[in-house]
Amino acid sequence: MKSHDLLVIVGVAAFAALVVGAVGLALVWLVRRRSFRWQLAVVAIVPLAGAIAGATAVARMMFLSHHDLLVMTVVTSVSAVVAIGVALVVGMATARWSEALRAQVRGFGEPAPLPAAGRGPSEIRDLSDELASTQHDLQQARARERRLEESRRELVSWVSHDLRTPLSGLRAMTEALEDGLATDPQRYHRQIRAEVDRMSEMVDDLFELSRIHAGVLRLAPEPVLLGDLVSDVVAGADAVARARRVRLGGRVEDGIELLADPTGLSRVVSNLLINAIRHTPADGVVEVAGRTVDDGVELSVTDGCGGLGPEEMARVFDVAWQGGAARTPGEAGLGGGAGLGLAIVKGIVEAHRGRVWVENRDGGNGCRFLVTLPA
């Protein structure tokens, strides 16, 4: 065959294929809203129809005999029937996989976990797995939202209680002073000052927590020697620990330096230390330790609280959670007792791109709060 004839055949076949392809695209557009099976059927027909159209055009140009054209037409027609059948079967299977995926989407908001698709193409299975994973994340987010809402309600209730009690005492003491019924005015004045300080600490905690939740907490990072900072905090809490007959101990590795906000980090250590002192019985020990780890610096505060259950561990850093519904007035030097200290610790640590968690000590006789911060 001459090269000229070959070029003519290629051109005629290409033209026929383009025409049939354009018609196929138009058909696909017309059935774009129909089931997959119809679109797959069109996709199966187009190449075979293009081959038949090209062969017919080449035969009319006398490049093929009528016998060869008949043979090719029969072969392509049989192939077309088989291809359409296969396309319809694949289309029906795809429709079933799509229906299963749609059923999974309908159950997306239900509490029951979505079963991941075990059949179908990898894309369908991947999408099904992603839906199941997203539903799990959504359920966790809803659970966190419920816990936050419960924490907000508890916070309002508990803070109202903690404010109402000292306010009632302040009113009674001021009335006694006004009426001249106070036998020891100086003691009343000292008590009023103590109650005012306690309420002021509570308001400061609420303000700090609101800044954390609003994402407007401002940090001023600078190089901090962890040993010096911990020593200062322990010295400040020593009087409180002695009053409760709790011994303070521990050790921080020498030379540990990290980039952190000194005020915020002092607040973290102080809150953890005061929390440990509050929950450690008399003659107990609270230990503070600091060391370098692979991903930064680790600080731990160990107490003798007796251990925490699974539910308590899940809620220990929630706002206003105190491990029980009973409320008692705050003790001197131990803060207002509104359940904000550990929530503030978590907010400050996360603002430093760190992590805080709690675990039970071996033997279940206490807890260990651990903070990791980037060096």
Secondary structure as UniProt FT lines:
FT   HELIX           3..30
FT   TURN            31..33
FT   HELIX           36..60
FT   TURN            61..62
FT   HELIX           66..106
FT   TURN            107..109
FT   HELIX           122..178
FT   TURN            179..180
FT   HELIX           185..214
FT   STRAND          222..225
FT   HELIX           226..243
FT   TURN            244..245
FT   STRAND          247..252
FT   TURN            254..255
FT   STRAND          257..260
FT   HELIX           262..279
FT   TURN            282..283
FT   STRAND          285..293
FT   TURN            294..295
FT   STRAND          296..302
FT   HELIX           310..315
FT   TURN            316..317
FT   TURN            319..320
FT   TURN            332..333
FT   HELIX           341..351
FT   TURN            352..353
FT   STRAND          355..360
FT   TURN            362..363
FT   STRAND          367..373
//
